[in-house]
Amino acid sequence: MPIVKYPRATEPLWREWDRKAQKCGLRHTIYAVNGDQYTGEWLDNLKHGKGTQIWKRTGAIYSGDWKFGKRDGYGSYSIPDPITKEYKKVYTGWWKNDRKCGYGATFYPVGERYEGEWSDGLRSGWGRMYYRDGSIYEGQWLEDQPDGQGMLRLSNENRYEGGWKDGKKHGPGKFFYLDKGQLFEGIWAADIPKCGILIDFGRDEAPAPTQYPIPKV
């Protein structure tokens, strides 16, 4: 009985090319259609693991952890200076779902700096902010504003310790006028002291004390 041989089915070329095009594991630089480039690890065609992304339009660069195509884990984000073209670090810390989340430090263009906790890309939790005028706020934050308990130390060493809400002094608090040797303790609302008492505090060490001491009641 004669043996009939059937031709073996061959796989279409496009299927082989598609299999080779799948990105998984460590890859050299991959260029996107818009000119962005990524060098690092992949999983199922998504950036996953360690990698570096450079955005062509802004020149910004991110180097760190990725998870299913988004920045997730620890990494740093930098942008080029428009004049010197040297890279300046903008944020170093933790990310989640492509947003700042967890502990990290942000460096602002005017020389200001924030070190502390983030949530969904906003300063939330505990943190310390260094302002351009030399003042420092350290305490609780909520949705990018001081909120809760915190201390603001001014450049002349005067300071406020107490409650905050929506970025303003709110609730019980103390304001130390160390330059005059006085202390105000009372209740604040929207940055305005509503009621309280003013007493001498460290008057002998104050650089510019008031002319007369406050009489004791």
C-alpha positions in Angstrom: 0.0 0.0 0.0 1.6 3.3 -1.0 2.4 5.8 1.7 0.9 9.2 1.2 3.1 12.1 2.5 1.3 15.3 3.3 3.3 18.6 3.3 4.2 19.9 6.7 2.4 23.0 7.7 4.8 25.9 7.9 4.4 28.7 10.4 3.6 32.1 8.8 6.6 34.4 8.8 4.7 37.1 10.6 4.2 34.8 13.6 7.9 34.2 13.9 8.7 37.9 13.6 6.1 38.8 16.2 7.6 36.2 18.6 11.0 37.7 18.2 9.6 41.2 18.7 8.1 40.4 22.1 10.1 42.3 24.7 10.9 40.3 27.9 14.0 40.4 30.1 16.9 42.7 29.7 17.0 44.7 26.4 19.2 47.3 24.9 17.7 50.7 24.1 14.2 50.6 22.6 13.0 53.7 20.8 9.4 54.7 20.7 7.7 56.4 17.7 7.8 59.8 19.5 11.5 59.5 20.1 11.4 58.5 23.7 13.9 55.8 24.6 14.1 53.1 27.3 17.0 50.9 28.3 16.3 48.1 30.8 14.2 45.2 31.7 10.8 44.1 30.3 8.0 41.7 31.1 5.3 40.9 28.5 6.1 44.0 26.5 5.9 46.3 29.5 8.8 48.0 31.3 9.3 45.9 34.4 12.3 45.8 36.7 15.3 48.1 36.5 15.4 50.6 33.7 16.1 54.1 32.4 13.7 56.3 30.4 14.6 59.4 28.5 11.8 61.7 27.2 12.7 63.3 23.9 10.4 66.4 24.2 11.6 67.5 27.6 14.9 65.7 27.9 13.9 64.5 31.3 15.4 61.2 32.6 14.1 58.6 35.1 16.3 55.8 36.3 15.0 53.2 38.7 12.3 50.6 39.3 9.4 49.9 37.0 6.3 47.7 37.4 4.0 46.8 34.5 5.0 49.9 32.5 4.9 52.4 35.3 7.4 53.9 37.7 7.0 51.8 40.8 9.7 51.3 43.5 12.8 53.5 44.1 14.1 55.9 41.4 15.3 59.3 40.6 13.9 61.9 38.1 16.1 64.6 36.6 15.7 67.4 34.0 18.3 69.3 32.0 19.0 72.9 32.9 17.7 75.2 30.1 21.0 77.2 30.1 23.8 74.9 31.0 22.1 71.7 29.8 23.4 69.9 32.8 21.0 67.5 34.5 19.5 68.7 37.8 17.9 66.2 40.1 14.2 66.9 40.7 13.1 64.0 42.8 14.7 61.0 44.4 12.7 58.5 46.4 9.8 56.0 46.2 7.1 55.8 43.5 3.8 53.9 43.1 1.7 53.7 40.0 3.8 56.4 38.3 3.4 58.9 41.1 5.6 59.9 44.1 4.5 57.8 47.0 6.4 57.0 50.2 9.6 58.8 51.4 11.4 61.0 49.0 13.2 64.4 48.4 12.2 67.0 45.9 14.4 69.9 44.7 12.6 72.9 43.4 13.9 75.4 40.8 14.2 78.4 43.3 16.5 76.4 45.7 13.7 75.2 47.9 13.7 71.5 49.1 11.2 69.1 50.6 12.2 65.9 52.4 9.5 63.6 53.7 6.5 61.5 52.8 4.3 61.6 49.7 1.0 60.1 48.7 -0.4 60.0 45.1 2.2 62.6 44.0 1.4 65.1 46.8 3.2 65.9 50.1 1.3 64.0 52.7 2.4 62.6 56.0 5.5 63.9 57.9 7.9 66.1 56.1 10.4 69.0 56.3 10.3 72.0 53.8 13.2 74.4 53.3 11.9 77.6 51.9 13.8 80.2 49.8 13.6 82.9 52.5 15.4 80.7 55.0 12.4 79.5 57.0 11.8 75.8 57.6 8.6 74.0 58.3 8.7 70.6 59.9 5.6 68.6 60.7 2.5 67.0 59.2 1.3 67.5 55.6 -2.0 66.8 53.8 -2.5 67.1 50.1 0.6 69.4 49.6 -0.2 71.7 52.5 0.9 71.8 56.2 -1.9 70.2 58.1 -1.9 68.8 61.6 0.9 69.5 64.1 4.0 71.3 62.9 6.7 73.9 63.6 7.7 76.8 61.4 11.1 78.4 62.2 11.7 81.7 60.5 15.0 83.0 59.3 15.3 85.3 62.4 14.9 82.2 64.6 11.3 83.2 65.7 9.1 80.1 65.5 5.6 78.9 65.7 4.6 75.5 67.2 1.1 74.2 67.0 -1.8 73.3 64.8 -2.1 73.8 61.0 -4.9 73.5 58.5 -4.8 74.1 54.8 -1.3 75.6 55.1 -2.2 78.1 57.7 -1.9 78.3 61.5 -5.0 76.9 63.0 -5.9 75.7 66.5 -3.9 75.9 69.7 -0.3 77.1 69.2 2.7 79.0 70.5 4.6 81.7 68.8 8.1 82.4 70.2 9.3 86.0 69.5 12.9 85.2 70.4 14.1 88.5 68.9 12.0 90.4 71.4 12.0 87.9 74.3 8.3 87.2 74.2 5.9 84.3 73.9 2.4 84.3 72.6 0.2 81.2 73.5 -3.3 81.0 72.2 -5.8 79.9 69.6 -5.3 80.6 65.9 -7.7 80.6 63.0 -6.7 80.8 59.3 -3.3 82.3 60.3 -4.8 84.9 62.7 -4.4 84.7 66.5 -7.9 85.0 68.0 -7.2 84.9 71.7 -4.3 84.1 74.1 -1.7 85.5 76.4 1.6 87.3 75.8 4.4 86.9 78.3 8.1 87.6 78.5 10.2 84.6 77.5 14.0 84.7 77.4 14.0 88.5 77.6 17.5 88.7 79.0 18.9 86.8 76.0 16.8 88.6 73.3 18.8 90.7 70.8 16.1 93.4 70.6 13.9 93.2 73.7 10.9 95.5 74.2 11.5 98.7 76.2 9.4 97.6 79.2 8.8 94.1 80.5 5.2 92.7 80.5 3.8 93.0 84.1 2.8 89.8 85.7 -0.9 89.4 86.5 
